[in-house]
């Protein structure tokens, strides 16, 4: 059973697969306006289905890599494509 105890307005949600856990430090790959990837430390919060609420480290509207994280590194040039995400488990 799941009970809603609070609501976080304008929460940023990411698939858990888009968040790298490196020895207790959480990172996401952010795509800049130049289409280059930069790794950024974030603070994840609660989970919603298969999504993670990101409490700190990202701003609304920023693009992040959600697939193929194993192939990219800091400075990798990428071609962003929109991905339709669903909140499974609700």
N, C-alpha and C positions, 0 to 999 in steps of 0.2 A: 504494500500500500504506500502511496505517496501523498503527502499532505503539503500544500503550499503554505509556507510560514511567512514568506515575504516576497516582494516583487522588486526586481532591480530594473528600473526604467532605463531604456536605451542601452541595455547590456550588449557587449560584443561577444558573439558566439563563434567558436571555431571547432571544426571536427577535431577530436582528440588526436587523429593521425597527423594533423598539421602542426602539432606541438611536440618538439623534441625534448626528451628528458635526458639530460647529461649530468649524471651524478648529483641529482637534486636541483639542478639549474634548468629552467624551462626556457626554450628558445623557439622562435618562429622565423621563417624566411620572408622578409618584407621586400616587395618589388618596388623600386623607386621609379620616379618619372623617366629616368634614363633606361629603364627596363633591366637594371642590374640588381642583383639580390644582395641584401645585407641581413646578417643574422642579428636578431634583437632578443634580448632577455625580456621575458614577460612573467607576470604573476597570475597563474590560473586560479580560479575560484571553484565554485560549485559546478557539478555536471548536470546537464539537462539532456537526458537520453544519451546519445553518442557525442554530444557537443560539450565543450568546456566554456564556461564564462571566463573571459579574460579581464581580470580586475585592474591590472596595470601593464603599461608597456606598449599598447597599441591605441591608435586614434581611429575614430569612425571614418570610413572611406579609404583607409589604407588597404592595399592589395597584398595578400599573402599567398605563398605557395601551399597548396593543399595536397598535391600529388607529386611523386617523384623526388621527394626530399633527399633520397640517398644519392642522387646524381648531381646535386648542386652544391656549390661552395660559395663563400663570400666573393662577390664580384662577378658571379656567373651572369651572363646575358641571357634573358628569357623572353619569350613572347607570351604575354598574359592572355589567357582565354577564360571567359566566364564559366563558372561551375555552378550547377544548381544543387544546393544542399538541402537535405531534409533532416528534421529532428526526429529520429527514430527513438522508440522507447517511451513515447508519451501516450 
